[in-house]
Amino acid sequence: MKNRIQGLLASMAIAVCTSVSATGLATCDSGPKLGWQPIEKLEKQLSERRWTVRRVKEDGGCYEVYAIDDKGQRVEAYFHPVTLAPVPTKPR
Amino acid sequence: MTSMAWARVWPKWQRLLHAGLALTTVAALVTYQGGRLHEWAGYAALALVLLRLALGFAGPTPARFTAFVRAPMVTWDYARAVWKGREARYLSHNPLGAWMVVVVLSLGAGAAATGALFVTDRFWGEAWLIAAHALLAWPLGLLIPLHIAGVIHASRRHRENLVGAMWWHGGKRAESSDSARSPPEA
């Protein structure tokens, strides 16, 4: 009984550890951060489009933006850190 | 073989609530990246978990938390008995199963509530809120398999089909040796 329970717990722990992987909606081939544009420039570009930026973070080599867009919709959008161009996200 | 009584342990409303919570929780975990299905699964789970919590405090006696949740030391002794393969049979939740109910409902309520707040215009993008949401939700991905393992283990130990009891007919045989049996409702 002990062995069965131990084996079960161990295999569950392994399954959890291996299943934790990349969770982002996009990845960017953006190279070293020296070549990245500053976040402030992206924020300025978006506010000119009447977006209210709530948060910008890095995800998968992209800038990930939480914002309210010009139509008042909540958006989670990805931008390339070198070009600041929008990056299409995986459908979900 | 002694004559066996049959007790309706899980009434239909409880089986439906369990099925609804199981399906919405798994749907929300599978769609963890967000999106419309994730959000609606979360809202449904929030409604169901709040209903279950309310009934756990003020519902029919057998469904109340006080009817099946045991003291920590009783639960610890039960866990040691499981380890040694000689735990008693319970007609309702066993002590470990009862704490699983409490923990899963608490995490589910917290995860659904933080998720619902995160997708409001007020809190959209709040880092602390999404961190709390993840910390509350991901343990469910571990606890649900553990819950299923516990059900399979208890079913084999006591030679009964607990999956059928919770998902289908709601009945279990009642034995005179059962621990802390709650009397079948008249």
Boltz contact constraints between the chains, C-beta under 6 A:
constraints:
  - contact:
      token1: [A, 1]
      token2: [B, 85]
      max_distance: 6.0
  - contact:
      token1: [A, 8]
      token2: [B, 149]
      max_distance: 6.0
  - contact:
      token1: [A, 12]
      token2: [B, 145]
      max_distance: 6.0
  - contact:
      token1: [A, 16]
      token2: [B, 142]
      max_distance: 6.0
  - contact:
      token1: [A, 54]
      token2: [B, 124]
      max_distance: 6.0
  - contact:
      token1: [A, 54]
      token2: [B, 125]
      max_distance: 6.0
  - contact:
      token1: [A, 55]
      token2: [B, 125]
      max_distance: 6.0
  - contact:
      token1: [A, 66]
      token2: [B, 124]
      max_distance: 6.0
  - contact:
      token1: [A, 66]
      token2: [B, 125]
      max_distance: 6.0
  - contact:
      token1: [A, 74]
      token2: [B, 124]
      max_distance: 6.0
  - contact:
      token1: [A, 92]
      token2: [B, 33]
      max_distance: 6.0
  - contact:
      token1: [A, 92]
      token2: [B, 35]
      max_distance: 6.0
